[in-house]
Amino acid sequence: MMEQFILALDQGTTSSRAILFDRQGKIRAMAQEEFTQYYPQPGWVEHDPRDIWRGQLKVGRLALEQLGIKAEQVAAIGVTNQRETTILWDKESGQPVYPAIVWQCRRTAEMIDGIVADGWRETIKARTGLIPDAYFSASKIAWILEHLEGVREKAERGEILFGTVDTWLIWNLTGGVHVTDYTNASRTMLFNIHTREWDPELLELFRIPACILPQVKPSSCIYGKTRDFWFGGEIPVAGAAGDQQAALFGQCCFQPGEVKSTYGTGGFMLMNTGKEAVSSESGLLTTMAAALGEEPAYALEGSVFVSGAVIQWLRDELRLLDESPDSEFFAEKAKDNGGVYMVPAFTGMGAPYWNQYARGMIVGLTRSTSKAQLIRAALEAIAYQTADVCRAMEKDAGLSLKSIQVDGGASKNDFLMQFQSDILGAVVTRPACVETTALGAAFLAGLAAGYWESLEEIKKLWAVDALFKPMMEEDKRQALLADWHLAVECALHWGERKK
């Protein structure tokens, strides 16, 4: 019998990748391609949905070619995706009516301010688990319907479809299955996470016709099969989850209290809270976690808008780096940050601050500040932001986190992981496979397709690559955090001035 594999399609904010996993959860082939980011106005971020689909299909085919296998050797496809990013397309032609409005985009901040001023904050939080923000899909959908001539009328006639990126990919893969999963639905600010249904009152608030919304299904579920010409044969599409929930699943955080932190374009810390939807009093979000079957699962989440993206910014905009991994060399070269702190609030600040108008800051510059210190300050900022989320999570959960599991591209940076351990005062565990977002999607698809039998079986596949233990003295840790929080105050104050 020919060896079988699971194909994970991992559609991120800056690149599309495809990974083939075997039964041991090991990567056997991987292809990746970056795509263009569009910034039509300050604070606006867009993608071309056609780039997303074409790129994802291309890398999927390349992964199969690398291993020299055919469609019949792929037991199932799992999809994981950048969340909240909003796409509307014509149901008949399949063409997008407007560029994808990316989760980072702040164009609807004033719309959200108006909704909060009208007293909707607590209602939205109680039903969706989310704090009203331009981050989520609802206001992005409303903006497109409001600003594109004729689109609202077509939407009300059922001629327009909405989807987050998972929905867009599955619709194209299957030739018309319009579906999302609980995790992605829970990030739209339109989905009641307690009843697990689209909320009629919130749809009315944002003036969004219910007929454009996808059907919501479990994260581990056979949604349909690919059209045979995409990969040379039909393949079940059997798993879907937003990237952060997929990473939580890929880290095998199946028990309440288990925590993972992902260092991607943004930074995201999630704690499994099991069947209980824990309401945060510390600026975190309550969201749905990936689970098997209809039984709901929940998580507490802290979202940092700019994490690894700050290193891309140093590389692409400031030209301080040739390659992102070079940041580790320069950070090690600088013996300290020289009193320099960077707050990468390029698109506002997420948890636990939730300020839509905050903007980036670099403070503490002197004539002797070096390139290496600037790069070090950027890496340290990633760790500081994660530490702020961790403290909020500890407060909500009523416990002290002694260790966290990490993943994502920037988790490969040993300097960052050691500094993260130092500033948290906790052990940081990096798994052997840091592609846990894709691995989570593969696990979900494989379980639905019978490739793996149980959670117990896949938990045995998880292995440790490295442990980072805190080495910093408490006095130094507290002094660094105090200065960091002063820098954050500057960014928040700037935002208030510019509101």
NORNOR-V787794 format. One record per residue. N is the residue number from 1. SS is DSSP state (h for helix, s for strand, l for the rest). PSI is psi in whole degrees, -180 to 180 (* if undefined). OMEGA is omega in whole degrees, 0 to 359 (999 if undefined). Layout:
((N/SS/PSI/OMEGA) (N/SS/PSI/OMEGA))
This chain:
((1/l/136/180) (2/l/143/179) (3/l/140/181) (4/l/154/181) (5/s/166/171) (6/s/133/178) (7/s/121/175) (8/s/126/174) (9/s/112/187) (10/s/98/185) (11/s/103/183) (12/l/-176/184) (13/l/-31/183) (14/l/-10/180) (15/s/159/172) (16/s/136/177) (17/s/158/176) (18/s/135/182) (19/s/133/173) (20/s/124/178) (21/s/146/174) (22/l/-174/185) (23/l/-21/178) (24/l/6/181) (25/l/19/181) (26/l/145/178) (27/s/126/179) (28/s/-22/176) (29/s/146/179) (30/s/137/174) (31/s/144/184) (32/s/146/178) (33/s/128/175) (34/s/157/176) (35/l/168/190) (36/l/138/172) (37/l/136/180) (38/s/134/181) (39/l/75/187) (40/l/-26/176) (41/l/161/176) (42/l/129/179) (43/l/-7/179) (44/l/140/177) (45/l/130/181) (46/s/157/170) (47/s/160/171) (48/l/115/182) (49/h/-29/179) (50/h/-34/174) (51/h/-42/181) (52/h/-49/182) (53/h/-48/182) (54/h/-44/181) (55/h/-41/181) (56/h/-40/177) (57/h/-43/181) (58/h/-49/183) (59/h/-30/175) (60/h/-46/178) (61/h/-41/180) (62/h/-38/179) (63/h/-43/177) (64/h/-40/179) (65/h/-40/180) (66/h/-41/183) (67/h/-9/179) (68/l/39/181) (69/l/164/179) (70/l/172/185) (71/h/-35/183) (72/h/-13/177) (73/h/2/176) (74/s/111/184) (75/s/-32/181) (76/s/162/175) (77/s/134/171) (78/s/140/182) (79/s/131/171) (80/s/154/197) (81/s/156/165) (82/l/133/186) (83/l/168/174) (84/l/-27/178) (85/l/133/196) (86/s/128/179) (87/s/132/171) (88/s/135/181) (89/s/160/180) (90/s/126/185) (91/l/-34/184) (92/l/-51/185) (93/l/-23/184) (94/l/7/182) (95/l/136/177) (96/s/144/178) (97/l/-13/183) (98/l/156/174) (99/l/155/174) (100/s/128/175) (101/s/116/191) (102/l/152/181) (103/l/-29/182) (104/l/-15/190) (105/l/137/185) (106/l/14/187) (107/l/-24/184) (108/l/17/182) (109/h/-42/181) (110/h/-35/176) (111/h/-43/179) (112/h/-40/177) (113/h/-43/180) (114/h/-40/179) (115/h/-41/177) (116/h/-43/179) (117/h/-29/179) (118/l/3/172) (119/l/22/184) (120/l/-6/188) (121/h/-53/186) (122/h/-34/177) (123/h/-46/180) (124/h/-44/180) (125/h/-43/182) (126/h/-37/185) (127/h/-39/186) (128/h/-15/184) (129/l/2/186) (130/l/153/173) (131/l/127/184) (132/l/126/182) (133/l/154/177) (134/l/-14/178) (135/l/-39/190) (136/l/170/192) (137/h/-31/192) (138/h/-52/183) (139/h/-26/177) (140/h/-44/176) (141/h/-48/182) (142/h/-39/181) (143/h/-45/180) (144/h/-45/180) (145/h/-31/183) (146/h/-33/191) (147/h/-12/180) (148/l/119/184) (149/l/129/175) (150/l/-12/185) (151/h/-40/179) (152/h/-44/181) (153/h/-42/178) (154/h/-38/179) (155/h/-44/181) (156/h/-23/176) (157/l/2/179) (158/l/21/183) (159/l/-2/180) (160/s/142/176) (161/s/145/173) (162/s/146/171) (163/s/150/163) (164/l/179/191) (165/h/-33/177) (166/h/-45/181) (167/h/-44/179) (168/h/-45/181) (169/h/-45/181) (170/h/-40/179) (171/h/-44/179) (172/h/-41/180) (173/h/-43/187) (174/h/-9/182) (175/l/30/170) (176/l/7/175) (177/l/120/185) (178/l/95/190) (179/s/154/169) (180/s/176/177) (181/s/172/184) (182/h/-39/185) (183/h/-45/180) (184/h/-39/178) (185/h/-36/183) (186/l/-6/179) (187/l/7/182) (188/l/-19/187) (189/l/21/177) (190/l/-3/190) (191/s/126/177) (192/s/112/186) (193/l/-9/179) (194/l/-44/177) (195/l/-17/184) (196/l/50/178) (197/s/155/171) (198/s/136/187) (199/l/113/184) (200/h/-39/183) (201/h/-38/178) (202/h/-35/174) (203/h/-40/178) (204/h/-40/179) (205/h/-44/182) (206/l/2/179) (207/l/52/181) (208/l/120/179) (209/l/133/182) (210/h/-26/185) (211/h/-13/180) (212/h/-9/188) (213/l/147/178) (214/l/161/172) (215/s/141/183) (216/s/127/183) (217/s/169/177) (218/l/161/183) (219/l/-27/178) (220/s/99/192) (221/s/141/176) (222/s/109/183) (223/s/-29/182) (224/s/-170/179) (225/s/151/179) (226/l/151/171) (227/l/138/192) (228/h/-23/182) (229/h/-11/179) (230/h/-45/183) (231/h/13/180) (232/l/18/179) (233/l/161/180) (234/l/137/177) (235/l/132/177) (236/s/132/170) (237/s/108/197) (238/s/6/179) (239/s/146/176) (240/s/140/175) (241/s/145/172) (242/s/150/191) (243/h/-40/184) (244/h/-38/176) (245/h/-34/176) (246/h/-41/179) (247/h/-39/177) (248/h/-42/179) (249/h/-41/180) (250/h/-26/176) (251/l/1/180) (252/l/35/176) (253/l/73/186) (254/l/-15/185) (255/l/145/176) (256/l/137/180) (257/l/-14/179) (258/l/141/191) (259/s/140/170) (260/s/154/177) (261/s/124/182) (262/s/134/179) (263/s/87/177) (264/l/-145/174) (265/l/-47/169) (266/l/177/177) (267/s/136/187) (268/s/122/176) (269/s/128/180) (270/s/140/173) (271/s/126/175) (272/s/125/176) (273/s/12/175) (274/s/-137/183) (275/l/-5/183) (276/l/125/175) (277/l/93/184) (278/l/124/178) (279/l/129/183) (280/l/141/172) (281/l/9/187) (282/l/23/175) (283/l/14/176) (284/l/172/180) (285/s/147/170) (286/s/126/187) (287/s/166/178) (288/s/140/178) (289/l/157/177) (290/l/137/181) (291/l/168/179) (292/s/135/175) (293/l/-164/186) (294/l/-14/182) (295/l/124/183) (296/l/152/172) (297/l/149/186) (298/s/164/178) (299/s/154/167) (300/s/138/183) (301/s/138/170) (302/s/125/186) (303/s/124/174) (304/s/121/188) (305/l/-38/183) (306/l/113/177) (307/l/-97/177) (308/l/-23/180) (309/h/-25/179) (310/h/-31/177) (311/h/-39/174) (312/h/-38/179) (313/h/-43/177) (314/h/-36/181) (315/h/-50/191) (316/h/-36/185) (317/l/-44/181) (318/l/-15/180) (319/l/35/177) (320/l/-15/181) (321/l/144/172) (322/l/-42/179) (323/l/147/182) (324/l/-42/179) (325/l/-19/178) (326/h/-18/181) (327/h/-33/180) (328/h/-43/179) (329/h/-48/183) (330/h/-37/179) (331/h/-39/178) (332/h/-31/181) (333/h/-34/178) (334/l/123/184) (335/l/-24/175) (336/l/-177/182) (337/l/1/179) (338/l/25/181) (339/l/12/182) (340/l/132/177) (341/s/134/178) (342/s/128/175) (343/s/103/187) (344/l/58/182) (345/l/57/185) (346/l/-30/181) (347/l/43/183) (348/l/-178/179) (349/s/135/177) (350/l/-139/184) (351/l/145/354) (352/l/15/188) (353/l/-43/180) (354/l/63/176) (355/s/112/185) (356/l/-19/188) (357/l/-6/176) (358/l/148/178) (359/l/166/187) (360/l/148/180) (361/s/143/164) (362/s/119/183) (363/s/157/177) (364/l/14/181) (365/l/140/173) (366/l/175/180) (367/l/-25/184) (368/l/0/180) (369/l/131/184) (370/l/165/174) (371/h/-43/181) (372/h/-39/179) (373/h/-37/176) (374/h/-44/180) (375/h/-42/177) (376/h/-42/180) (377/h/-36/179) (378/h/-45/178) (379/h/-42/179) (380/h/-36/180) (381/h/-37/178) (382/h/-44/181) (383/h/-40/179) (384/h/-44/181) (385/h/-41/178) (386/h/-38/178) (387/h/-39/178) (388/h/-42/178) (389/h/-41/181) (390/h/-43/180) (391/h/-40/178) (392/h/-40/180) (393/h/-42/178) (394/h/-40/180) (395/h/-45/180) (396/h/-40/185) (397/h/-15/180) (398/l/34/179) (399/l/165/179) (400/l/123/182) (401/l/119/180) (402/l/-19/179) (403/s/153/174) (404/s/152/175) (405/s/136/187) (406/s/157/176) (407/s/-176/182) (408/l/163/186) (409/h/-44/184) (410/h/-13/178) (411/h/-11/177) (412/h/-12/182) (413/l/108/185) (414/h/-36/178) (415/h/-48/182) (416/h/-44/182) (417/h/-39/177) (418/h/-42/178) (419/h/-36/177) (420/h/-45/177) (421/h/-43/181) (422/h/-45/187) (423/h/-22/175) (424/h/-26/189) (425/l/36/183) (426/l/157/178) (427/s/135/176) (428/s/124/182) (429/s/120/178) (430/s/125/182) (431/s/165/179) (432/l/-36/176) (433/l/108/180) (434/l/-5/177) (435/l/53/187) (436/h/-20/175) (437/h/-51/177) (438/h/-39/180) (439/h/-39/177) (440/h/-43/178) (441/h/-39/178) (442/h/-44/179) (443/h/-46/181) (444/h/-44/180) (445/h/-42/182) (446/h/-36/177) (447/h/-40/179) (448/h/-33/184) (449/h/-2/180) (450/l/12/179) (451/l/-42/168) (452/l/152/188) (453/l/-31/189) (454/l/166/175) (455/h/-35/180) (456/h/-40/180) (457/h/-45/183) (458/h/-25/178) (459/h/-31/179) (460/l/-16/181) (461/l/-16/184) (462/l/132/182) (463/l/152/182) (464/s/137/173) (465/s/-47/184) (466/s/148/173) (467/s/134/176) (468/s/122/184) (469/l/144/183) (470/l/134/180) (471/l/-4/184) (472/l/141/176) (473/l/148/186) (474/h/-40/181) (475/h/-42/180) (476/h/-42/180) (477/h/-47/182) (478/h/-36/179) (479/h/-44/179) (480/h/-44/180) (481/h/-38/179) (482/h/-44/179) (483/h/-38/176) (484/h/-45/182) (485/h/-28/172) (486/h/-42/178) (487/h/-39/177) (488/h/-41/178) (489/h/-38/178) (490/h/-45/180) (491/h/-41/179) (492/h/-40/181) (493/h/-41/177) (494/h/-43/179) (495/h/-42/180) (496/h/-38/180) (497/h/-34/186) (498/h/-4/184) (499/l/*/999))
